[in-house]
């Protein structure tokens, strides 16, 4: 199994270990791009062609709970 730069097989494992979060168990092959504060994946059930999700690494209940760094990244 491939490991990421954080030393784990799941990219978000070091960020949060909440087992109820589907994004915390993403494998590296699902990730298109990543930054210090977020990552980009293709939706498993796209509504349109190339439907893409931009997900913050930190758990936030709503978009409005994101901090300035997360919003600008």
N, C-alpha and C positions, 0 to 999 in steps of 0.2 A: 504494500500500500504506500502511495506517495505521501510524503510529509510536506507541510508548508513551512514558510520562513519562521513561524513561531514554534516549530518543532512538533506539531501535531498533525494528525490526519484530517482533522476538520478545522477549517479556517477560523470559525467563531468559537471554538472550544475554550480558548483562553479568555474570550471576552465575557461570556456568560454561560453557565452550565445548566440553565433552566431547561429541563427535558421537555417542557411543553411548547417550546419555541421551535417551529419547523426550520427557521433560518439558522439556528445555532448548530444544526447537524448537517449543514450543506457540505458536500465534498468538493474538493478543489476543481474537479472536472466540470462542475456547474458554474463556476465563477468566471465571468468574462473579463472583468477588470476589478481592481480594488485600490483603495487609498487608505490613508490613516484613519478616516472616520466612516468609511462605508464600502459597499461592494455592489457590483452589477451582475445580475443573472437574467437569463431568458425565462419567461414565465412557462411553467409546465402546461398550463391550460390557456394559451394565448387567445385574446379576444380579436386581435388583429395580427397580421404578419409582423414578425420581429418585435412582438410585445416584450418589453424589457422592464425589469424591476430594479430600482435603485434603493438599497436597503442600508440604513445606518447600522454600524456595528454595535452601538450602545442601544439597549432597549429603551424605547420612548413610546408612551401611550398614543400620542398623536404627533402630527407634523409640527404643531405649535410648541411641543415640548423639546424640540431639537435646539441645540445651542448655535451660536453664530458660526463656529467652525464647521459644524455639521451641515449647516445650510449653505455655506459658501463653497464647500468642497466639491 
